Amino acid sequence: MSDIKKLNHDEKVFLAGCIKYMITVDGKIQDEELTEIPDLFPNVPFDDFESCLNEFELKVKDMDDLWDMAEEIKFETPRDIILRCLYDVALLDGMPAKEEMKFFKELSRVWKDKELL
C-alpha cells in the first residue's frame, strides 16, 4: 500500500472513506475502533488518514454520493492503487467478508464500465 503517496488529496479522501466502509460493512468493527485504522498499516504513508476520513464524511452522506465521488476518479493508476489498497484491507482478517468483496467488485465494475464510455 505504499503507493498511497502517489494519490492526490481527493483520491486519498475517497480511499479513506472506502477503507472505513470496507472495515465496517460486515458489522464486526464499531466506529470507536476506527481510530485504530492507521495502526493497521504502520508502513503506509497515510499520515493524514483521519483528516481525509473526516473530509469524506462531510462530503458523502449516502451511497449515491460515494458512487458519484468514485466517478470523479478518472485515471487508471489511482483507481488501481485504491483497488489494491481495498483488497489488502479485505484480506486483513484472512478471508474477505462477503460484504467487503461485494463492494470491491462493484467499485471495480463501476470503474471498468466508465472506461468503456
VENURRA-V822006 format. One record per residue. N is the residue number from 1. RES is the residue in one small letter. PSI is psi as a letter, one per 40 degrees, with the letter a starting at -180 (* if undefined). OMEGA is omega in degrees with one decimal (999 if undefined). Layout:
N;RES;PSI;OMEGA, N;RES;PSI;OMEGA
//
This chain:
1;m;e;-178.6, 2;s;e;179.1, 3;d;e;-179.8, 4;i;d;-178.9, 5;k;e;177.8, 6;k;e;-180.0, 7;l;i;173.7, 8;n;i;-174.2, 9;h;d;-178.4, 10;d;d;178.3, 11;e;d;176.8, 12;k;d;176.8, 13;v;d;179.0, 14;f;d;179.6, 15;l;d;-179.9, 16;a;d;178.7, 17;g;d;179.1, 18;c;d;176.8, 19;i;d;178.6, 20;k;d;-178.6, 21;y;d;-178.6, 22;m;d;-176.5, 23;i;d;-175.3, 24;t;e;-172.5, 25;v;d;-178.8, 26;d;e;175.8, 27;g;e;-177.0, 28;k;d;-178.5, 29;i;h;-180.0, 30;q;i;-179.0, 31;d;d;-178.7, 32;e;d;-177.7, 33;e;e;-178.9, 34;l;d;177.8, 35;t;e;-179.8, 36;e;e;-176.0, 37;i;d;179.1, 38;p;d;178.6, 39;d;d;178.8, 40;l;d;-176.4, 41;f;g;-173.6, 42;p;d;-178.6, 43;n;e;-176.9, 44;v;h;180.0, 45;p;g;179.8, 46;f;f;-174.6, 47;d;d;-177.3, 48;d;f;-178.1, 49;f;d;-176.6, 50;e;d;-179.5, 51;s;d;176.5, 52;c;d;178.8, 53;l;d;177.4, 54;n;d;178.9, 55;e;d;177.1, 56;f;d;-176.3, 57;e;d;174.4, 58;l;d;-177.2, 59;k;d;-170.1, 60;v;h;-178.8, 61;k;e;-179.6, 62;d;i;-176.4, 63;m;d;176.6, 64;d;d;177.1, 65;d;d;179.5, 66;l;d;-179.4, 67;w;d;175.4, 68;d;d;179.3, 69;m;d;178.0, 70;a;d;-178.5, 71;e;e;177.5, 72;e;e;177.8, 73;i;h;-167.9, 74;k;e;-172.6, 75;f;i;-174.7, 76;e;d;-176.2, 77;t;d;178.5, 78;p;d;176.7, 79;r;d;179.8, 80;d;d;179.0, 81;i;d;-179.8, 82;i;d;-179.8, 83;l;d;177.7, 84;r;d;178.9, 85;c;d;-179.1, 86;l;d;177.1, 87;y;d;176.0, 88;d;d;177.5, 89;v;d;-179.7, 90;a;d;-177.6, 91;l;e;-176.5, 92;l;d;-179.3, 93;d;e;-178.7, 94;g;c;-178.5, 95;m;h;179.8, 96;p;i;175.0, 97;a;i;-179.1, 98;k;d;-178.6, 99;e;d;178.5, 100;e;d;-178.3, 101;m;d;176.7, 102;k;d;178.2, 103;f;d;-179.9, 104;f;d;-179.5, 105;k;d;179.3, 106;e;d;177.6, 107;l;d;177.4, 108;s;d;-179.0, 109;r;d;179.7, 110;v;d;-179.4, 111;w;d;179.3, 112;k;d;179.4, 113;d;d;-179.3, 114;k;d;178.5, 115;e;d;-176.7, 116;l;e;-176.8, 117;l;*;999
//
